[in-house]
Structures are given as structure tokens and as C-alpha cells.
Amino acid sequence: MSSFYSVDELNTLGLKSFGENVLISRKCSVYSPEKISIGNNVRIDDFCILSGNISLGSNIHISAYSALYGAMGIIMEDYTGISPRTSIFSAMDDFSGEYLIGPIHPHEFTNVQGGTVILRKFSQLGAGTIVFPSVEICEGAVTGAMTLVNKSLSPWTVNVGIPVYKLKNRKDDVKCIMMKNL
């Protein structure tokens, strides 16, 4: 038996949609599968969590122990990736002390806020990166390991730190490679 679901098994998960060559680990946890769409050539490794409104394009790799919390939406465009132990939050509780924290409490006693997180084409999140809600990782932007992304990132940049800051610009040669192969 393979460590990834077969196509027949993927059909039983209840995903909104999925394309060809989709490999999802049997050890991945999927919540609200009817809200998750997956393109072609996507691999999701062991111990990942996918929950909520998630749209994955094509040619994407999500490494082990990563978590996508898509209550308010996560979009990963084509040719994006997530390195191990990365977490993306599209919603966050209010920790001010004025509200209760967590999904076990009635909505009227919490103050969950957030917005869609978007990873544009050719972006990549380094190991252990944490992404806050309402952030856009622009085309070609990458993060180093252990980065806290609390603001949108400019295109074709290398970003690091807690909180995140731009380290340097990044070449966009990969776009030329893709054009030659089309």
C-alpha cells in the first residue's frame, strides 16, 4: 500500500475538486474537505493539517507538519510551496482579554478577525514560517526559516526575521524557465 491516497480514495474524501497527479499523505488531516480545491501535480506530505476555505493551484508542494487554517480563505497559486512546520492563519482570536478564545465558545463571546492569505506564483515559505491573516506573499517572494509574516511581501524578494523584513531582492529567472517549457 502506498503512503499516499489512491485516486479512488481521494474521491471518497469529499474534496470540492482535485486534478491529476495529486498526492496526499494518508497521515494528513483534512477538515471541511468540501471547501478545499486542489489543482494538478500537488503533493501534501505527512502530518499536515488542511482546514477551511483553501484553494491550491498546480505544481505545489506542502511539506510535513505544515498547517493551513483557512477559516477566511487561503489561496496558493501555481508553483508555490511551503517548507516543513509552517503555519498559515487566515483568522485569529482576539487576545485582549475582552473575549473568550477558541472555537469551543459561542460566536457572540469571541472576536475572531482576519482575511484571505494569498501566495502568488513562484513564492515559497521557508521552514517554520508563520503567516498572519490578510497577508499577500507577492509573486516570487520567499521567506527564510523561522520568519513571522505579519505584513504583505513585495514581489521577488527574500524576507526574514521576527517580524519579517526584506533582506534582498531575488532574481525572477524561473519565469523564463517556465516560458521556455510551455
N, C-alpha and C positions, 0 to 999 in steps of 0.2 A: 504494500500500500504506500502511496506517495504521501509526503508530508504536506502537500497542498490539496485542496479540494479539487475533485474532478469537475468537468463541465456539468454533468448531471447533478452533482452535489451543489454546485453554485446555483443551479436553477431552484433548488429547494430552500436556499437561504432567504428568498423573498426580496432580493435587491431590486431597486427601481429599474435598473438596467446594467448590463455589463457587456463588454465587447469580446474580442478574440484574444487569446493568449493571456488570460487573467489568472494569476497565481495568488491565491490567498491561503495562508497557512491555516492548518486545522487548529492551531493554537491561538488564533486571532479571535478577539471578541467583537462581535458586530451587534450594535443596538440600533433599533429603528431602521432596519435594512431597507424598508420601503422608501426611505428618504435618501438613499445612497446610490449614486450613479457612477459607473466606472467605465472608462474608455478601453482602448486596446493596449496590449503589451504593458500590463501593470502587474507589479509584484508587491505583495504585502507580507512581511515576514512575521516570525513568531512573537507572541505576547503583545501585539498591537491592539489598541482599542479604537474602534471607529463608532462614533455615536452622533446621531442627529443629521442635520442637512449638510451632506458632503457631496461635492461634485469633483470627481477625478478625471482629468483628461487622459491622454495617451502617453505612453513611454515614461512611466512614473515608477519610482521605487520608494517604498516606505520601509525603513529598516526596523529591526527588532526593538521592542519595548517603547515604541512611539505611540502617542495618544492624540487623536483628533476629536475634540469636543465641539461639535458643530451645531449647538442649540440655535445659534443665529447665523449659521452658514460658514462653510469653508469651501473655497474653490481652489483647486490646484490645476493650473493649465498644463499643456503638453511640455514634456522634457523637464519636469521639476522633480525634486527629490527631498527626502527627509532622512537624515542620518540617525543612528540609534539614540534612544532615550530622549527624543524631542517631544515636546508637548505644545499643541496649538489650542488656544482657548478662544472661542468666539463669544463667550459670555462669562461674566464674573459676578460673584456676590459682592454686596456692599459690606465691608468690614468695619464700618464706622462705629458699630455698637448700637446703632439705631434700629437695626433689623436683625432677624434671625438669618442664619447662614446654612445653606444646604437644601437639597431637593426634597427632603422629607417634610418640610414645613409648608403650610398653605401659602399660596402666592401672595395674598394680601399682607403677610408678615415678612416678606423678603423684598429685596430691591436688586434684582438681577438686571445688569445692564451689559451692553456690548454691541457688536455689529460684525458683519462679514469679514473674514480674513481671506485675502486673495494672494496666492503665489502665482506670479506671472511667469510666462515661458522662460526656461533656462535658469530659473532660480533654484537655490539649494540651501537647505538649513543644516548647519553643522551639528555634530553630536551634542546632545544635552541642551540644545537651544529651547527657549521658552518664548512663545509668541502670544502677546496680549490681543484682545478683541479690537476690531475696527482698524486693522493694520493691512497695508498693501506692501508686499515684497515685490517691487517692480522688476521688470524684465532683466534677467541676468544678475540680479543681486544675490549675494551669498553671505552667510554668517559663519563665523568661526565657532569652535566648540565653546559651550557654556555661555552663550550670548543671550541676553534678555532683550527681546524686541518689543519695545513699548511705543514705537512710532514707525511710520512708513519708511521704507528704504528706497533710495534713489536707484535708477537703472544702472546696471553694470558696475556695481561697487562691491568691495569686500568690507564687511562690517563685523565688529567685535565688541565685547565689553558688557558690563552691567552698570548702568543701562547701555544700550547699543550706541556706538558711534562709528562713523565712516573711517576706515583705516586707509583705503586707497581705491583707485579706480581699477576696473577689471576689463580685460580685452573681451571683445564680442566676436572673436574668430569662429566660435561654434556655430553662429548663424550662417556663416559662409560654408561650413562643412555640411550643414543641413541642406542648403540650397543646391550644392553640387550633387547630393544624393537623391534629389527629388526628380 
